[in-house]
Amino acid sequence: MWAQIGFIATIIDQTSASGCQVVIIFASAFDQLARVAVEQYLVWAVNSGSRTSAATLIPQLLVLARFILGATFVGLSRPQFAPVCVASQSVLPVGVATAALDAVLVVVVLARAFQVGLVSEMQARGAGAMRSQAVIFVILGFTLWTGVSVNCFSWRDH
């Protein structure tokens, strides 16, 4: 849905600000929900089977904060034609904070993956090597997705 709505944004008439606004809200909402869902999966995957502790609760609190920040990000998204309908932020620090929290979550999840032995299990080719490899690849894929996302920093001066 997110990619399809993003594509629809490229064919919206430049005189239709309200149509662009609707597309931007849906595209941003699906993008933010997808990011939070992947982050939640990663937190769950690296903590699978672990006892509840501060090391397992802190990432959960970060995901909750990321969900709230993502909702704020969507609420502050505004349409801009450059030359097609794209999202821009009316408050730049929200976009920066969203990207920064994504980076913090990637670092926390990667550190936790090392701590619980996912990386060493993957390298040892043991019984859980395939699972560990899948989790590490999802972490790397999410890192790449976060790195190439530029709409958190697009900002328009009011």
ABEGO torsion letter per residue (X at the ends): XAAAAAAAAAABBAABAAAAAAAAAAAAAAAAAAAAAAAAAAAAAAABGBBBBAAAAAAAAAAAAAAAAAAAAAAABBBBBOABBBBBBABAAAAAAAAAAAAAAAAAAAAAAAAAGAAAAAAAGBAAAAAAAAAAAAAAAAAAAAAABAAAABBBBX
